[in-house]
Amino acid sequence: MHPILQKLLQGIHLSGDLKSDVCTFLTTNGCPHTAAHSIEVGEEARTTAVRFGGDPQAAEKAGWLHDISAVFPADTRVEAARLMHVQVLPEEEQFPMIIHQKLSRVMAEDIFGIRDPAILDAVGCHTTLRAGSSQLDRILFVADKIAWDQPGIPPYLTELQAGLEHSLDHAAFAYLSYLWERRDTLRVIHPWLRDAYAELEQILRRPTRPVCSAIVLDLDGTLLNSRKEVSLRNAKAVLDCHRQGIHIIFATARPPRTVNKILPEELLSIGSFIYYNGAQYACTGTGLEWHESIDAALTAQVLDFCIARDPQIEISMEVRDEWFSARPLDYSEGLRTDHNPVVKTLEQLRELSATKVLLTRCGFFEELRTAFAGSVNLLLTDNGQLVQISSPQASKEAGVSRLCGSLGIPLDEVMAFGDDYNDLGLFRICGWPVAMGNAIPELKEIAAEITCTHDEDGVALVLETLLQ
């Protein structure tokens, strides 16, 4: 613990009861008014969390902790922040009061042993909010504004409470709008506040989302982060939507075997699955299945065309969840697989009806597209490193359309998430397409909504709003 914080604990025994310890800490350091305010914010945060399906205990703890930096007089906060290696923005140096949110975050961790990043993050932006805010961030932000620590009734309270009748976003935006309309009178405009205002303004001015009966989730670059994992937050959001009766569809270029390895069991048990960019699908619990392959004769033509132009081309083939190649290939790094294709002779491969043909680092994509226009479906993905060839009847949009038709779900009630070229057709048929922050520009241009990246829980950020 930093010496500057140790001094604040002199003569104080922390019991382990967080609520009591925060009150003792603030009162002993001459801030009894802040102690009372913090308890009130904790109660309001708990109530708000219950109302919107958040974590009441986390919200209450964040409320107790949000203003513990009040023990530092305003004129000492910038110096204290620098001593504790907290980044100080120019606006915070000009108006030191506002840096107290960052100081409280550090103190919550160092003095009170808080390790939950969601609580720490909420404490750290409770005054200004920020772009990409979590549900807990918004809960604490709104609770702090309702439990005002000044005399009288907050001048923005009526608008904020009206916003709460709609959503946390509306409530947070009501307060941000109050400040924004008076920005010329403010000493500074904190960049976090500016970004939060701009983001919520964009979100709330979008067309009203249609009824959501199904959610289509791409995997790589979308539901999966850079480590090829589903974060706890994303998994929870998907499961919560399923519990609300929304049908979950996972739509991926991957084969069934890798989907079964990469998704957690609780997600595997609830979803329908579109594999191979739509060449195959299976619907859990219904018996609905579909498979579309390239005719063996056409597969042979594709193989011959590729090998004639590059005898060393890395070419492999998927056939109903089995992976083959004409020579040994190591994809453990490039495609991040834990196994490699089974080697067969070229003659054996030419006799198979391929579910999908894969070309790695193909230097003749345009020639290939011209030669087989209309005969196969060609996709260039993975930053131009991978060509995926399938039946012209196989696409994510065809698979989703066929599956939703069987389930009686209108396409205008489908929300779809994606990041790459193989999601373009899907975005054009679904009622509410959502592009990831890391998506290709072409996808963002036709999206109804753009969320954060796959490493920032962009899927959860949108799905959580469905549950408010």
N, C-alpha and C positions, 0 to 999 in steps of 0.2 A: 504494500500500500504506500502511496506517495506521502512523504512527510507532511505536506500541507493538509492532507485528509486525516492523518493520525492526530494532529493537533485538535481537530474538531471532535474527536472521540474522548478527549481527556475527561475523566470523571464519569464516563457513561458506560454502563454495562448493558450490552445487547443480549436480550433474553432468547432470541430466536423467534419471537412472536413479531412478525414484520410490522403489523399495524401499530402495535405498542411501541416497537423500537423506533419507527419513523416519528411518532409523536414525541417520544422522549428526546430524540436527536434534535428535532426542530425546536422544541420548547427550551431545552437546555442551552441551545445556541441563540436564544433570543428571538425566536420566530413562532410564537404561539398562534398568531393569526393564520400563518401558513399551515400550521399543523391542522387546525380546524378545517381550513379550505381543502387540504389534501384528503382528509377523511370524507368530506362531502363529495369531492370529485370521484373518490373510490366508489362510493355508494351509487352515484349517478352512472359511472362507467359499468358497474355490475348490472344495473337495471337496463342500460342500453344494450349490453351484450346479450342478455336474456331475450330482449325484444327482437334482436336481429340474428339470433342463432350463433353468437360468438362464444368465447370462453369466459364465463363470468369471473372465475378466480383470477385469471391472467389480467382481465380488465381492471378488477379491483386493486390488484397489486400495483399495476401501472399507475392507477389514480393516486394511491398513497405516495408513490415515489416521484411523481412528475416534477414537483417543485422543491425537492430537498436541497437544491443549490441556492435557495433563498438565503442560506446562512452566509453566502458571500455577498457583501455589499456590491451594488452595481458597478461602482468605480474600480473594483478589484477583480472583476470577473474575467476580463481579457487577460490580465497577467496570470490569474489562476489557470485559465485554459491553456496558455502557452507552457506553463510549468508542467502541466499534465499531458503535454503533447497533443492537445486538441486543436484541430485546424480552425483558424480564425479567419472568417471571410471579411472583406472590407466593410460590408454593411454591419457586421457584428462589432467591429472595432468602432464604427461610428455611433452605434446604438448598443452598448454593452448588455443592456437588459436581456436582449433577445438570445444571447448565447447561453442563457441559463438552461435551456433544454439540453444542449450538448453536455454541459457540466453535470446535470442531473443523471444523464445516462452513465457517465463514467463513475459517479458516486454510487449509483444503484448497484453496479457490478463490484466495485472495489470495497465499499463499506458494508453493503447489505448482502453481498454474495449472490446477486441475481445472475443466472447463467442463461436464462431463456432469451434467445435473440429477439423473439417477437415482442417481449415486454420491453427490452432495452431499446429496440428501434422505436417503439411507440413513445416511450419517454423522451427519446432524442429528437422527436419532431412534433411534440404536442402543441407547440405554439404556432408554428408556421404550416404544418403538414408538409407534404412533399409529393412529387410525381411518383406514380407507381406505389402508392400507399397501400398497406395491408388493411384488412378489416379492423384489426386491433388498433392500428394507427388512427383510423377514422373514428372509432369508438371513443378513444381517449381524447382526441381533438374536440369532438362534439361535446363530450361530458364536461371538459374543462370550460367550455364556453357557456354551457347551461349553468354550471355551479360557479357563477361569476364571483370574483373575490373583491368586487368594488361595491360601494353603496348604491342602493336603488336597483331598478330593473334594467337588465341589459337592453340597449336600444335595438338590438338585432333579434331579440328572443322570439318575437311573434313569427318572423320569417323562418327562423331556424326550426322552431317547433312545427311549422307547417311543412317544412322540408322533411322532417322525420316521419310524417304521415306517408311519404313516398319511399324514401330510402336513406341510408347513411350518406350516399353521394349527394343527394339533394340537400340534406341538412348541412353538411360540410361546405357545400357550394354557397349556401345562403350566407354563412358567415364570411367566407372569402369574398363574396360579391359585395357585402357591406363594406369591407375594407377597401376593395378595389375601386368602388365608386368614390371613395374618399382618399385615394392614393396620393393626391396632390397635397394633402394635409399631413401625411405620415412622414416621420423623420427619415425612414428608409423603407425600401421595398425589398424584403429578403428574397433572394433568388429561389429558395425552396417554395415560398408562398406564391411567387409569380408562376412557377412551373406547375404547382398544384392547381392553381386557378385555371391556367390554360388547358390543362389536361381534363379537369372536370367540366369545363365549359364545352370542350369538344365532345366529351362523352354524353352530356345531357342534352346537347343540341342535335344528336343523331336522330334519325327516324326511330320511332318506337319499335322495339324488337317485337317480332311476331311471337305467337305462342310457340314454345319450344317443346316438341314431343320427342325429338331424338337429337343426340349429339354425336357428330362424327369426329373422331380424333386420329389424325396422323400420328405416327410414333416418332421417328427420327427427326430431330430439329423442332419438335412440337411438344408432345407429352414427355418425351425423354430429354433429359439434360445432356450436357456435353460428355458426361461420364456414362451415358446410355442407361440412366436410372430414372425411375419415376420418383419424384420427390414426395415426401410425406404429405406436403400441402396439396400437391396435384392429386395424389391418390385419394385423399379425404374429400376433395371437392367433387371428384368423379363419383365416388361412392355415395356422397350426399345427394347428388342429382339422381342417381339410380334409385335411391330410397324415396325420392319424390315422384317416382313413376316415369322418369324420362329414360327412354331407351338409349343405351350406350353402344356405339358402333366404332370399333377400331379399324381403321383403313390404312394399310401400309403396303410398301413394296416387299416387305419381308415374307418369308415362307412360314407355315405354321410352326415348324420346330423351333425357330428362333424367337417367335412371338411367345411361345410357351416357356422359353427360358428367361426372357427378358422382363415379362410382366409379372407382378406379384400375384399370388394365387387368388386374392380377393377380387382382383380385376378380371382375371381369367374366368372366374365363375359367374360373372354378371353380363358379359358383353356378347355382341355379335361381332364377327371378324371377317373383314375383307382382306384377303392376302394377294400378293403378287400384283399390286395395283389394279385389282378387280378381276383377275383371271380365276379366282376361287373365293367363295365365301361360305361361311357356316354360321348358323344362328343358334346360340345356346338355348337348349330347352325346347326348341320347336321342331327340330329335324330338318329345317330348311338348309339345303346345300346347293352349290353350283360350282361347276368347273368348266373353263374354256381354254383350249390349248391350240397351238399352231399345228396344222396338219403336217405329218412326217415329211411329205414331199417338199412342202414349203420350208420346213426347218432345214432340210438338206440344202436347199438353194441358198438360204441365208448363210449357213456354215461355209459353203463353197465360195460364195461371194467374198466373205470376210477373209478367208485364208488366202484366196488368190491375191488380194490387195496387201495383205500383211501376214506372211506365214508364221510370224512370231506373236501375232495378236493373242492377248490373254482372253480366251473365250471359254465360257462355261454355260451350263444349261440346267435349269430347274425342271423336273418332271414329277408333278404330284408329290411335293415335299421331299424329293431326293435331288441331290446336287452332283452333277457330273462335269468332267472336263476331259479333253483329249490328251492332256499331258499334266504332270504334277504342277500345281500352282499353290503358292503360299499367300493366303489372304488374311493372315492373322493380324497384320498391321493395317493394310489398306482398307479392308472392309470390317475390321475388328471382330472377326469370328473366332470361335474356339475350335473350329475344325475346318478342313479343306475339302474340296470336291473329290469324289471318287473318280479315279481315272478309268476311262473306257476308250476303246479305239475309235477313230473317226468314223469308221464304217458302222460301228454300233450306235454312235450318236446320230448318224444320218437316218437311222431307222426309227427314231423316237419322235413322238409328238410332244413338243416342248411346251411346258407351261410358260416358261420365260427363258430367253437367251440373254446372257450378260456379256458385255464387252468392256474391258477395262482399258482406259487410255486409247480410245479409238481415234485414229487420225483421218478417218474418211467418213465422218458422220453425214455430211451433206450428200456425198455419193450414195451412201446407203439409203438415205431418206428418199432420194430421187428414184433409185432402182426399185424400191419396194413400196412406193407410195400407194396407199389404199389396200395393200396386201397384209401389212402388219402395223401394229401400233408401236412407234418408236419414241422413247423419252430420253433426254439427256439430263442427268441429275448429278448430285454430289459435286457441285462446282465444275461441271463439265468433264468429270473423270469417269463417269459410268454411263454406258448406253444400255437401256433396258428395252428389250423387244418382246412383244406379246401379240396375241391375237387382236385384230382390229375391234373385236367385240369386247375386249378386256380393257377396262379403264375404271378408275375409282368412281367416276360419275355414273357409269353404267351399272357397276356393282351396287352402289348406294341406291340408285333409282330402282333397280330390280328388287333389292332387299326391302326397301321401304314400301314398295308396291305390295309385296307379299304380306307385310305387317300392317298394311292399311294406314301408313303414316304419310301425309301430304309433304311434298318436298319443301313447300314454303314454311313448314314447321320444323325444318331441320337446321340446326346450327353446326357449322363445319369449321374445324381448325386445320391450318396447314402452313407450310413454309416453302415448298419447292414447286417445280414445273408440273409434277404429276398431280398437283392439287388444283391447277387452273380450271379444268373442266368441272371439277367438283364445286368450286366456288361459283361457277356460272349457273348451276342448277339449284343450289340450296338457298333457303330463305334468308339466312344470316351467316355469311362467311366471315371468319375472323382470321386475319393474318398475324403471324407471330412477328415480334420486333426484329427477328433475324431472318424474316422471309425475303424472297427475291422481290425486286421492285414491281415486276409485272403482277404479282399476287396482291401486293398492297394497293395497287391502283384500282382493283376491282373489289376489294374487301369492303364490307359494311362497317368493319371495326378493326383497329390495329391494337394489339395488346403488347405486353412486354416480351422479352426474349424467352427462349426455352430454359435458360439458366436463371431466369428471374420469376419462375412460376407464372408465366403469362397465361397458361390455361386456367389455373386456379383463380387468377385475378378476375377473369370474366365469369367463370362458373359461380363464384361466390356471390356475384350480384344477382344471379338467377334465384338464389335462395333467400334474398333479403325480403 
